[in-house]
């Protein structure tokens, strides 16, 4: 619902501010988002960090398409393999993980656009969560407070490092992507109550941002893209700050009432 609301709000701005060519692209992206295929559309159109992509209001929905494709394919995989037993399921998933990661690392240098957008080279990232889910289904969280403390801080540090060190020149999703992905996995596994990471992430303003984070994700790209169309050229720091605030305000509205 929040996604469709964002798409609806984008319509009048697209109509008044986009050129005919850009409006056509926007219309195609509306269809692609609705059919869980926007990652394929944007792969066919251009690379993620090309200048033109900064002007696409729904560019960020590529990751939603990858998610939805996973939600469709993975249950079918489980239905077909469940009779083999958990051991064989994990073996098959491990083989898929290795193949996907190897393909992602190779493709990040050879076919960067396809590798960035498409499910086969993103699947290993999703499988990290799958392995954690299977582990927690069979066993409980780790009992050692010291190990939980160290692993959760390591995971937190890996995510912070990725945010600060990675940029558009970082080949992605290559082996570099292991850093934030494993970091997130370590937090899920080890940021249990009484750890420093748990206390940090339980801080009420952080929880509040977490609650509206999906909606903020939905709003940020349309606001940035339409601002670039409206003002033409690089956005000033003042405009960027206003967009950040507007993203959070609209995110709260989406989360609270939609």
C-alpha positions, 0 to 999 in steps of 0.5 A: 500500500505504501508503495502504491501511494508513493507511485500515485503521488508521483503521477502529477509531478511526472506529468508536469515536470518530466519531458515526453521521453522521461515521462515514457520511461516513468510510465514503463517503470510504473508497469515494471514495479507493479509486475515485480520486474523493475530490476530487469527494466532498469538493467536493460535501460542503463547502469545504476550510477549513470547520470541519467539514472539519478533522474529516475523517480522509481529507480530504487524499486529494483531492490523490491523486485529482487525481493518479490522474485525471491518470495515467489521462487524460494517457496517453490524451491522448498516445496520441490525439495522438502521431501529430500530433508533438511540436510540436502536442502542446505547442501543445495542452498550452499551450492547455490550460494557459492555459485551466486557469490562467484558469479557476483564477484566475476560479474561486478567487474565484467558485467556490472549493470546486470550483476547489480540488478538481477536476482542470480547475483543477489541471491547469495545475499538473501541466502545469508538470511535463509541460513540464519533462519534455518539455524534459529529454527533448529537451535537457540541463540548463542549462550555465551555473552562474551561471544554475542558481545563480540560478534554483534559489535563486529557486525555493527562495525562491518555495516558502519564501515560499509556505509563510510568506505563504499561508494560508486567506485566500489565493485558491487555486489562482489566480495565487498558485499560480504562485509555489510551482508555478513555484518547484518547476519551477525547482528541478527544472530548475536545482538541479543538483550544486554549486548552493547549493539542491542542497547544501541539499536533499542535506543528509541530514536533509532527504533523510530527511524527503523519503524519508518525506514521502509517508507523513507526508502520509498520516498527518498528517490522520487524526491531527489529525482523530481528535485533534480528535474525541477532545479536542473543540475547539482542540488545545493546542500540546503535543498538536499537537507530539505529533501532529507527532512521531507523524506522523513516527514512523508515516511512518517505519514506513510507509516502512520496512516497507510 
